[in-house]
């Protein structure tokens, strides 16, 4: 399948896929993980436990690199990185879709400002981010779901919506609320 046809197929699938409803709720313990990925085109390993020692973590799942909605979301996160850094937060994007393109995506679309990583099957299950078809079967990609995880390892916010527009603003609001508590 040609890349443009694959992107069109993924985009149309996202439009008919059932909405994601994350089972992890506010106050739940975030499952620990270590994931391989890239930042600024270079390989990295991201360890949630190590990142939480520095402060809260914004963990956002997206369907696939270089698709229209995922590009918008990654660019919006990249533009907002000074605000996340001011809040003491680490941002990481994670996907199960076209993980072979993460190095390029991290350098180009994410502007090298935060890491992106590949979601394992366990991670998809632990965070309940397996995007489903209307018949309930897996699409093979992750839903668009964002978690803000407090430094203590508990979920401070979960936002699940296929439209990319509100993930950054909801994350920043959750971080502001965390700082007040």
C-alpha positions as CSV (number, residue, x, y, z in Angstrom):
1,X,0.0,0.0,0.0
2,X,1.4,3.4,-0.9
3,X,2.1,5.8,2.0
4,X,-0.7,8.2,0.9
5,X,-3.2,5.4,0.7
6,X,-2.2,4.1,4.0
7,X,-2.6,7.5,5.6
8,X,-6.0,7.9,4.0
9,X,-7.1,4.4,5.2
10,X,-5.9,5.3,8.8
11,X,-7.7,8.6,8.7
12,X,-11.0,7.0,7.5
13,X,-10.6,4.3,10.1
14,X,-10.2,6.9,12.9
15,X,-13.5,8.5,11.8
16,X,-15.5,5.3,12.1
17,X,-13.7,3.8,15.1
18,X,-15.5,3.6,18.3
19,X,-14.6,6.3,20.8
20,X,-12.1,5.4,23.5
21,X,-13.1,5.3,27.1
22,X,-10.0,5.0,29.3
23,X,-10.6,2.8,32.3
24,X,-7.9,4.4,34.4
25,X,-9.6,7.2,36.3
26,X,-8.4,10.1,38.3
27,X,-6.7,8.8,41.5
28,X,-5.7,5.4,40.0
29,X,-2.1,4.3,40.1
30,X,-0.4,4.7,36.7
31,X,1.1,1.5,35.4
32,X,4.8,1.7,35.2
33,X,6.5,1.2,31.9
34,X,9.8,1.6,30.0
35,X,9.4,2.3,26.3
36,X,11.8,2.6,23.4
37,X,11.4,5.6,21.1
38,X,13.1,8.7,19.8
39,X,13.7,12.4,20.6
40,X,15.1,14.7,17.9
41,X,15.6,11.7,15.7
42,X,17.9,9.9,18.2
43,X,17.0,6.6,20.0
44,X,15.9,6.9,23.6
45,X,14.5,4.8,26.4
46,X,11.8,6.4,28.5
47,X,11.2,5.1,32.0
48,X,8.1,6.5,33.7
49,X,9.4,5.9,37.2
50,X,12.6,7.9,36.5
51,X,10.6,10.7,34.8
52,X,8.3,11.0,37.8
53,X,11.2,11.6,40.1
54,X,11.6,14.9,38.2
55,X,7.9,15.9,38.4
56,X,4.6,15.2,36.8
57,X,4.4,13.4,33.4
58,X,2.0,14.1,30.5
59,X,1.6,10.8,28.7
60,X,-0.3,11.3,25.5
61,X,-1.3,8.4,23.2
62,X,-1.8,9.0,19.5
63,X,-2.9,6.8,16.6
64,X,0.0,7.1,14.2
65,X,2.9,9.4,13.2
66,X,2.5,11.7,10.2
67,X,-1.3,11.5,10.1
68,X,-3.2,14.8,10.1
69,X,-4.6,14.8,13.6
70,X,-1.5,13.4,15.1
71,X,0.6,16.1,13.3
72,X,-1.6,18.8,14.8
73,X,-1.4,17.3,18.3
74,X,2.4,16.9,18.2
75,X,2.9,20.4,16.8
76,X,0.6,21.8,19.5
77,X,2.5,20.0,22.3
78,X,5.8,21.2,20.8
79,X,4.7,24.8,20.7
80,X,3.5,24.5,24.3
81,X,6.7,22.9,25.7
82,X,7.8,26.1,27.5
83,X,4.5,26.0,29.5
84,X,5.0,22.3,30.3
85,X,8.6,23.0,31.4
86,X,7.5,25.9,33.6
87,X,5.1,23.5,35.3
88,X,8.0,21.1,35.8
89,X,6.3,18.4,33.6
90,X,7.8,15.9,31.2
91,X,5.8,15.2,28.0
92,X,5.9,11.9,26.1
93,X,3.9,10.8,23.1
94,X,3.3,7.1,22.6
95,X,1.8,5.2,19.7
96,X,1.3,1.7,18.4
97,X,0.9,2.9,14.8
98,X,3.8,3.1,12.3
99,X,6.5,3.0,15.0
100,X,9.1,2.6,12.3
101,X,8.6,6.4,11.6
102,X,9.0,7.6,15.2
103,X,12.6,8.9,14.7
104,X,11.6,11.1,11.8
105,X,8.4,12.2,13.5
106,X,10.3,13.2,16.7
107,X,12.7,15.3,14.7
108,X,10.2,16.9,12.3
109,X,6.7,17.1,13.7
110,X,7.7,17.2,17.4
111,X,10.6,19.6,16.6
112,X,12.9,17.5,18.9
113,X,11.2,19.0,21.9
114,X,9.8,15.9,23.5
115,X,10.2,12.1,23.1
116,X,7.8,9.8,21.3
117,X,7.8,6.0,21.9
118,X,6.3,2.8,20.8
119,X,3.5,1.3,22.9
120,X,3.8,-2.4,23.7
121,X,0.7,-4.6,23.7
122,X,0.9,-4.6,27.6
123,X,1.1,-0.8,27.7
124,X,-1.9,-0.5,25.4
125,X,-3.8,-2.9,27.7
126,X,-2.6,-1.3,30.9
127,X,-3.7,2.2,29.8
128,X,-6.7,0.9,27.9
129,X,-5.8,2.8,24.7
130,X,-6.4,0.1,22.0
131,X,-8.5,1.9,19.5
132,X,-11.4,-0.4,18.6
133,X,-13.5,-0.7,15.4
134,X,-17.3,-0.5,15.7
135,X,-17.4,-4.3,15.9
136,X,-15.1,-4.2,19.0
137,X,-12.0,-5.6,17.3
138,X,-8.7,-3.8,17.5
139,X,-7.6,-1.4,14.8
140,X,-4.0,-2.1,15.8
141,X,-3.3,1.5,16.8
142,X,-3.7,3.5,20.0
143,X,-6.6,5.9,20.7
144,X,-6.0,9.6,21.3
145,X,-5.9,9.6,25.1
146,X,-3.9,11.9,27.4
147,X,-3.0,11.2,31.0
148,X,-1.5,13.6,33.4
149,X,0.4,11.6,36.1
150,X,1.3,13.3,39.3
151,X,4.8,12.9,40.8
152,X,3.3,10.4,43.3
153,X,2.4,8.1,40.3
154,X,-1.4,8.6,40.4
155,X,-3.5,9.8,37.5
156,X,-4.4,13.5,38.0
157,X,-6.3,13.7,34.7
158,X,-7.5,11.6,31.8
159,X,-8.9,13.0,28.5
160,X,-9.9,10.8,25.7
161,X,-11.1,12.3,22.4
162,X,-10.1,11.6,18.8
163,X,-10.1,15.3,18.0
164,X,-6.5,16.6,18.8
165,X,-7.5,20.2,19.8
166,X,-8.1,20.0,23.5
167,X,-5.4,17.6,24.7
168,X,-2.8,20.3,25.4
169,X,-5.1,22.8,27.1
170,X,-6.6,20.1,29.3
171,X,-3.1,18.8,30.3
172,X,-2.0,22.3,31.2
173,X,-5.1,22.9,33.3
174,X,-4.5,19.7,35.1
175,X,-0.9,20.6,35.8
176,X,-2.0,24.0,37.2
177,X,-4.5,22.2,39.5
178,X,-1.7,19.8,40.6
179,X,0.5,22.7,41.5
180,X,-2.2,24.2,43.7
181,X,-2.8,21.0,45.6
